[in-house]
Amino acid sequence: MKGMFASISDPDSAAIAAIELFGAEAATAVTYCAFKIDQTIEKKTTSFCSRTFCRLTGLPSKGDAH
């Protein structure tokens, strides 16, 4: 996913871009991309996918205040 949106540096912008590309299936697309990330990719990339998924679903992310 990060590769698709290489110029996007924040999960909110990535969520908007994912909705524009995938519509109602944006959260599913982001999840699929996160699952496809190999374990050798740095943790920062998987965290980006996770935060973007949270923006799309309304779920709190690990770093958000509850």
C-alpha positions, 0 to 999 in steps of 0.5 A, spaced: 500 500 500 505 504 501 508 503 494 501 505 491 501 512 495 508 513 496 507 521 496 502 520 501 505 521 508 499 520 513 494 515 514 488 520 513 490 522 506 492 515 505 485 513 507 482 518 503 486 516 497 484 509 498 476 511 498 477 514 492 480 508 488 476 502 492 470 506 494 466 501 499 472 496 499 477 501 501 478 498 508 478 491 505 484 493 500 488 496 505 487 490 509 489 486 503 495 490 502 497 489 509 497 482 509 501 482 503 507 485 506 513 481 507 516 480 514 522 483 512 519 490 510 520 495 516 515 495 522 514 503 520 510 500 513 506 495 517 504 501 522 502 505 516 497 500 513 494 499 520 493 506 522 490 507 515 485 501 516 483 504 523 482 511 519 477 507 514 474 503 519 473 508 525 477 503 530 482 506 534 489 505 533 494 504 538 497 511 538 490 514 539 487 517 545 481 513 547 
